[in-house]
């Protein structure tokens, strides 16, 4: 074989080698590119899967946190509402207790005032009646005493005038004696009438004193009875207050 053929064969082999290498490179480069692309896609898919899992986990955690925060908020609101309700119930129970005590006190005070006013009215009426009766009796006694004195004086004077006239017409001396005797009798009768009047006045005053004393005794007994009934009423009201307070304390304990 000549040198030209060798060179031609070498040139042919080189050309074929360059074509083969070129073809190999053309096949290897797309395959490597495809492999890289596949790996990149797989990495992206894996990262998306991981990101999806992380996002879902974060979403679940956020929802759980939100639920827990909402439940805590609801529990805080319920606890505050319960505390406010308990405080309101305590305040209402205290106000009811205070109102019951005030109402009972007001009722007792009104009853005391009414009893005192009634007693004062009765005493004033009785005192005024007694004063009027005493004044009327004194006026009547005085008028009777004056009228009796005037009647007795008029009667005696008329009798004296008649006797004097008769004696003047009949006898002067016997008339004088009779006049002296009649004057003496007049004096005795006048003194006796005055004594009787004084005795009658004393008896009337004793009778009036006895009536007034009896009336006062009856009034004192009535006042004592009213005072005893009043204290019994106060004791009953206090017992009712104690019973009400015990019931309210029991309700308070039940609420608590």
C-alpha positions, 0 to 999 in steps of 0.5 A, a space after each residue: 500500500 502506498 503512502 497516498 492510500 494510507 493518508 487517504 485511509 487516515 483522512 477517511 477515519 478522521 472524518 468518520 471519527 469527527 462525524 461519530 464524535 459529532 453524532 455522539 456529542 449530539 446524542 449525549 448533549 440532549 440526553 444529558 440535558 433531558 436528564 438534567 431537566 428531569 432531575 430539575 423537574 423532579 427537584 421542583 416536584 419534590 420541593 412543591 410537594 414539600 411546600 404543599 405539605 408545609 403549607 397544609 401543616 401551617 394552615 392546619 396550625 393556623 386554624 388550630 391556633 385560631 380555634 384555640 384563640 377563639 375558644 380562649 376568647 369565648 371562655 374569657 367572655 363566659 368567665 367575665 359574664 359569669 363573674 358579672 352575673 355573680 356580682 349582679 346576683 350578690 348586689 341584688 341579694 344585698 339590695 333585697 336584704 337592705 330593702 326588706 330591712 328598710 321596709 320593715 323599719 319604715 313599717 315599724 316607724 309608721 306604726 309607732 308614729 300612728 300609735 303615738 299620734 292616736 294616743 296623743 289625739 285621744 289624750 288631747 280629746 280627753 284632756 279637752 273634754 275634761 277641761 270643758 266638763 270642769 269649766 261647765 261644772 264650775 260655771 253651773 255650780 257658780 250660777 246655781 250658787 248665785 241663783 240660790 243666793 238671789 232667790 233666797 235673798 229675794 224670798 226673804 226680802 219679800 217675806 220681810 217686806 210683807 211681814 213689816 207691812 203687816 206688822 206696821 198695820 197691826 202692831 208696831 212692837 210685836 212687829 218689831 219683835 217678830 222682825 227681830 225674830 225673823 231676822 234672826 231666823 233669816 240669818 240662821 236660814 242663810 247660814 244653813 243654806 250657805 253651809 248646805 251649798 258648800 257641802 253640795 259643792 264639796 260633794 260635787 267636787 268629790 264626785 267629779 274627782 272620783 269620776 276623773 280619777 276613774 277615767 284616768 285609771 282606765 286611760 292608764 290601763 288602756 295605754 299600758 295595754 297598747 304599749 304591751 301590744 306595741 312591744 309584742 308587735 315589735 317582737 313579732 316584726 323582729 322575728 319576721 326580720 330574722 326569719 327573712 334574713 335567714 332565708 335570704 342568707 340561705 339563698 345567698 349560699 345557694 347562689 354562691 
